[in-house]
Amino acid sequence: MGIIGWIIIGALAGFIASIITKNNKRMGAFANIFVGIIGGVLGGFIMNLLGSSGVTGFNIRSLLVAIGGSVILLLIVNLFKRKS
C-alpha cells in the first residue's frame, strides 16, 4: 500500500476513532490522519502478536484494524490527559 493509501485509511480510521472516543471536536484533519496512521501501525502490531495479519492493503479489514489501533491510541492519550 502506498503513501496515498496510508493517508486515506489513516484519515478514515482517525476520524471514526475520534468519533468513538468523543475527541472529534478537539481534532482537526491532520490530527485524524496522524492518529489513523499511527493507529494502523499499532493495530497491525497487535494483530501480528495475535497471530493474524495486520494492515494488508486498501480494504475493509485493514480499515477495521486501523480503527481499532486508533481507538486504543486515543484511549491511552485520554488517560494521560485526565491525570494531568
Phi, psi and omega in degrees: 000132182277180183296324179295319177298317178296321180293317180292311178299317180298317179296314179295313182296316179296319180295312181295318179295323179292329175289317180298318183269005179060037176255006190298325183288337182266350187249142175258188183296317182292324177294321177298316180296314181299311180297320180294319180291312178296321176296324176296320177293315179297314178297320177296320178297315179296317179296322177295323176295328179277358177091013179243171177273151182270234179283115187251355182157197183268083181212175184294319181300316178296321177297317179294321176296316180294321177297315179300314178296322179293320178296315178300315180299315181292326177294321177295316179298316179296324179298317180287328179291325180290328181288333182281000000 
